[in-house]
């Protein structure tokens, strides 16, 4: 019920979808509102909207996706557009976000929602997905040719687990750099696209402030100033997106993560949200600092998102299971699965 209130009306079914994309893509006149297929889902409060590429004129695609992000549609923090390729099992994906508002190479959370939708929504027929098998494999081909395999474990027609292979995004993260520096005396890491800061380091610099809180207050005001101070240090291609982390779990995990994105849409999310690319950045930061306790080359651990104590979540303690291999302090492969994935709305949208 709470998710319904946040994300829209109960999920609707539409009979207009078919397995043949040529039958789905019925173009309307350019000067009239266009009706397109629409799905909204979330992976632990990270709301993602999905649309079909063959229903939107190529020159209008980015503007249409931005319109879906904005009020009054308010389609979440990411909108992904997917479409077929010439290779069976490969699906083209383009995405934009509230913090970039341009084509974004990758969104890990979107891959989780796509995996759920390919099994449980009308997209199953559209992309000819065979759910008679217990495990379904699909490759997402991203805007910069990054290939992201996803695996769906299927039971009774439901995707009970979605695993996203982040190997190529991991390579991209390392290519963008991992470096330690300080912001006005505050220790920090730049890990690929992300600014990473330990909660304990913020607490040491600002005694008495609880930085695990999600609500508005001095903890967020201080962090807004951190973004301002980070601006001169920020490399090209790095956005104002940050993750706080610590090793003080409250449940089954080993670490906690707190996303801190300054755009207004993200600020309005009342709970900490899952972040797939942020999962990679967190794992890289932990490995870089020698904070992973296992000495094995291949191992896994759990991340907890937020604090159930300071921001009680109706889903309880949400987690991401992270599988990886490494050589020394450098990760060589990585995949993850979020503990919460839901489809909230499916139907059609006039844009």
C-alpha positions in Angstrom: 0.0 0.0 0.0 2.8 2.4 0.9 4.6 1.6 -2.4 1.4 2.2 -4.2 1.0 5.6 -2.7 4.5 6.6 -3.7 4.7 5.1 -7.1 1.2 5.3 -8.6 -1.9 3.3 -9.1 -2.0 -0.5 -8.8 -0.5 -2.4 -11.7 -2.7 -2.4 -14.8 -2.8 -4.8 -17.7 -3.2 -3.8 -21.3 -4.1 -6.1 -24.1 -2.5 -4.0 -26.8 0.9 -5.6 -26.5 1.9 -8.5 -28.8 5.0 -10.5 -29.5 5.6 -8.7 -32.8 7.2 -5.3 -32.4 5.9 -4.2 -35.8 2.4 -4.6 -34.5 3.2 -2.7 -31.3 4.7 0.4 -33.0 1.7 2.2 -34.3 2.8 5.7 -35.0 0.5 8.6 -34.4 0.7 12.0 -36.2 3.7 14.0 -34.9 1.4 16.9 -33.8 -0.9 14.7 -31.7 -0.2 13.1 -28.3 1.4 9.7 -28.8 0.3 6.7 -26.8 3.3 4.4 -25.8 3.7 1.3 -23.7 4.8 2.2 -20.2 6.0 0.3 -17.2 7.1 1.6 -13.8 9.0 -0.5 -11.3 11.4 -0.1 -8.5 14.4 -1.9 -7.0 14.3 -0.9 -3.3 12.8 2.6 -3.9 15.0 3.4 -6.9 12.1 4.0 -9.3 12.6 3.2 -13.0 10.3 3.7 -15.9 10.6 1.5 -19.0 9.4 2.4 -22.6 9.9 0.8 -26.0 12.4 2.3 -28.5 10.3 1.3 -31.6 7.4 3.5 -30.4 9.3 6.8 -30.2 10.7 8.6 -33.2 14.6 8.6 -32.9 14.9 12.4 -33.0 12.4 12.6 -30.1 13.7 9.9 -27.8 15.7 11.8 -25.3 13.1 14.6 -25.0 10.4 12.0 -24.5 12.3 10.3 -21.7 13.0 13.6 -20.0 9.3 14.4 -20.2 8.6 11.1 -18.4 11.1 12.0 -15.7 9.5 15.4 -15.0 6.3 16.4 -13.4 3.4 15.6 -13.9 4.5 12.1 -14.9 7.3 11.9 -12.4 8.6 8.6 -13.7 11.3 8.1 -11.1 15.0 8.7 -11.1 15.8 6.7 -14.3 14.0 6.1 -17.6 15.2 3.2 -19.7 14.3 2.7 -23.4 14.7 -0.9 -24.6 14.4 -2.5 -28.0 15.3 -5.6 -30.1 18.6 -6.2 -31.8 19.5 -8.6 -34.7 20.9 -11.1 -32.1 18.4 -13.3 -30.3 18.7 -12.8 -26.5 20.3 -9.3 -26.9 18.2 -6.2 -26.0 19.3 -2.6 -26.7 19.1 -0.3 -23.8 19.4 3.5 -23.6 18.9 5.4 -20.4 18.7 8.9 -18.9 18.6 9.9 -15.2 17.5 12.9 -13.1 21.1 13.7 -12.2 22.5 13.7 -15.8 19.5 14.5 -18.0 21.4 13.1 -21.0 22.1 9.7 -22.3 23.8 7.7 -19.5 26.0 4.7 -20.2 24.6 2.5 -17.6 22.2 2.1 -14.6 22.4 -1.1 -12.6 19.0 -0.7 -10.9 17.4 -0.4 -14.3 18.8 -3.8 -15.3 17.2 -5.3 -12.2 13.7 -3.9 -13.1 14.2 -4.9 -16.7 14.9 -8.5 -15.6 11.8 -8.5 -13.5 9.7 -7.1 -16.3 11.0 -9.5 -19.0 9.6 -12.4 -16.9 6.4 -11.0 -15.3 5.1 -8.3 -17.6 3.8 -8.1 -21.2 7.4 -7.5 -22.3 7.8 -11.3 -22.0 5.8 -11.8 -25.2 7.2 -8.7 -26.8 10.8 -10.0 -26.5 9.8 -13.7 -26.9 11.2 -14.7 -23.5 10.8 -18.4 -22.7 9.9 -18.8 -19.0 9.6 -22.5 -19.1 13.3 -22.7 -18.1 14.3 -22.3 -14.5 17.1 -19.8 -15.5 16.8 -17.2 -18.3 19.8 -15.3 -19.7 19.6 -12.0 -21.6 22.3 -9.5 -22.6 21.6 -5.7 -22.4 23.6 -3.7 -25.0 24.0 -0.2 -23.6 24.4 3.1 -25.3 28.3 3.0 -25.4 28.3 -0.7 -26.5 28.8 -1.9 -22.9 27.4 -5.4 -22.6 25.6 -6.2 -19.4 24.4 -9.8 -19.0 21.5 -10.4 -16.7 20.3 -13.7 -15.3 16.7 -14.3 -14.0 16.0 -17.3 -11.8 12.3 -18.2 -12.5 9.8 -20.1 -10.5 6.0 -20.3 -11.2 6.3 -17.5 -13.8 8.0 -15.1 -11.3 11.5 -13.7 -11.4 12.6 -14.7 -7.9 16.2 -13.4 -8.3 17.8 -11.2 -10.9 21.6 -11.1 -11.1 23.4 -8.4 -13.1 26.9 -9.0 -14.4 28.8 -5.7 -14.0 32.2 -6.8 -15.3 32.3 -4.2 -18.1 31.1 -1.4 -15.8 33.8 -2.5 -13.3 36.4 -2.0 -16.1 34.9 1.4 -16.8 35.1 2.4 -13.2 38.8 1.6 -13.0 39.5 3.4 -16.3 37.9 6.5 -14.8 40.2 6.2 -11.8 40.3 5.4 -8.1 42.0 8.1 -6.0 42.2 9.2 -2.5 42.1 13.0 -1.6 40.7 15.3 1.0 37.9 17.9 0.9 38.7 20.6 3.5 40.4 17.9 5.6 37.7 15.3 5.0 39.1 12.0 3.7 37.4 11.0 0.4 37.7 8.7 -2.5 36.8 9.3 -6.1 35.8 5.9 -7.5 34.8 6.1 -11.2 31.7 8.2 -11.3 31.2 8.4 -7.6 32.4 10.4 -4.6 32.8 8.0 -1.7 33.0 9.1 2.0 33.1 7.0 5.2 30.4 7.9 7.7 32.9 7.8 10.5 35.1 10.4 8.8 32.1 12.8 8.5 31.2 12.1 12.2 34.8 12.9 13.2 34.7 16.2 11.4 31.2 17.1 12.6 30.7 15.7 16.1 27.1 15.1 17.1 25.6 15.0 13.6 24.0 11.8 12.5 24.8 11.4 8.8 22.8 8.1 8.5 19.5 10.1 8.5 17.6 10.4 5.3 15.3 13.3 6.3 16.1 17.0 5.8 18.4 18.6 8.4 22.0 19.7 9.1 23.4 16.4 8.0 22.2 17.0 4.4 23.1 20.7 4.5 26.7 19.8 5.4 26.8 17.3 2.6 25.5 19.9 0.1 28.5 22.0 1.1 30.8 18.9 0.5 29.5 18.8 -3.1 30.4 22.5 -3.5 33.9 21.9 -2.2 34.3 18.9 -4.4 33.5 20.8 -7.6 37.1 21.9 -8.3 38.4 18.3 -7.8 35.7 16.7 -9.9 37.1 15.1 -13.1 35.2 15.2 -16.4 32.4 12.7 -16.6 31.8 12.6 -12.8 28.5 13.9 -11.6 27.4 15.1 -8.2 26.6 11.7 -7.0 28.0 10.3 -3.7 27.8 7.3 -1.4 28.4 7.3 2.3 29.4 3.9 3.7 30.5 2.2 6.9 31.1 -1.2 8.5 28.4 -1.0 11.2 25.7 -3.2 9.8 22.3 -3.6 11.6 21.3 -6.9 10.1 22.8 -9.7 8.0 25.2 -7.5 5.9 28.8 -6.5 6.4 28.5 -2.9 5.3 25.9 -0.1 5.1 25.5 2.3 2.2 23.7 5.7 2.0 23.2 7.3 -1.5 23.5 11.0 -1.5 22.3 12.5 -4.8 21.6 16.2 -4.7 18.9 16.4 -7.5 15.4 17.3 -6.3 13.7 14.1 -7.5 16.1 11.9 -5.5 15.9 14.1 -2.4 12.2 13.4 -2.3 12.7 9.7 -1.9 11.9 9.1 1.8 14.0 5.9 2.1 17.5 5.0 1.1 17.4 3.4 -2.3 19.3 0.6 -4.0 21.9 1.6 -6.6 23.6 -0.9 -8.9 26.5 1.2 -10.2 26.9 2.4 -6.7 27.2 -1.2 -5.5 30.2 -1.5 -7.9 31.7 1.8 -6.6 31.3 0.6 -3.0 32.9 -2.7 -3.6 35.9 -1.1 -5.4 36.3 1.4 -2.5 36.2 -1.4 0.1 38.7 -3.5 -1.8 41.0 -0.5 -2.5 41.2 0.3 1.3 41.6 -3.3 2.3 38.3 -3.4 4.1 37.2 -6.8 2.7 37.9 -9.4 5.3 38.1 -12.5 3.0 41.4 -13.5 1.7 39.9 -15.7 -1.1 40.1 -14.7 -4.7 36.4 -15.4 -5.2 33.9 -14.5 -2.5 30.6 -12.6 -1.8 29.2 -10.2 0.8 26.0 -8.3 1.6 25.5 -4.5 1.5 22.7 -3.0 3.6 21.0 0.1 2.3 20.5 2.8 4.9 19.8 2.5 8.6 16.7 0.8 9.9 17.2 2.6 13.1 17.3 6.2 11.8 15.1 5.7 8.7 12.8 2.7 9.3 12.0 1.0 6.0 8.7 -0.9 5.4 10.6 -3.6 3.6 12.9 -4.0 6.5 16.7 -4.1 6.0 17.2 -4.2 2.2 20.4 -5.8 0.9 22.4 -6.4 -2.2 24.3 -9.6 -2.6 27.6 -9.0 -4.2 29.7 -11.7 -5.9 33.3 -10.9 -7.0 36.7 -12.1 -7.8 39.9 -10.1 -7.2 43.7 -10.0 -7.6 45.2 -8.3 -4.6 43.2 -5.1 -4.0 41.8 -4.9 -7.5 38.5 -6.5 -8.4 38.5 -8.5 -11.6 34.8 -9.4 -11.9 31.6 -8.6 -10.2 27.8 -9.2 -10.2 25.0 -8.2 -7.8 21.4 -9.0 -6.9 19.1 -6.5 -5.1 16.7 -8.0 -2.5 13.7 -6.0 -3.6 12.3 -5.7 -7.1 8.7 -4.9 -7.9 6.6 -3.9 -10.9 4.1 -1.1 -9.9 2.4 0.1 -13.0 2.0 -1.3 -16.5 -0.2 0.1 -19.3 0.0 3.0 -21.7 1.0 6.6 -21.5 0.2 9.7 -23.6 3.3 11.8 -24.3 
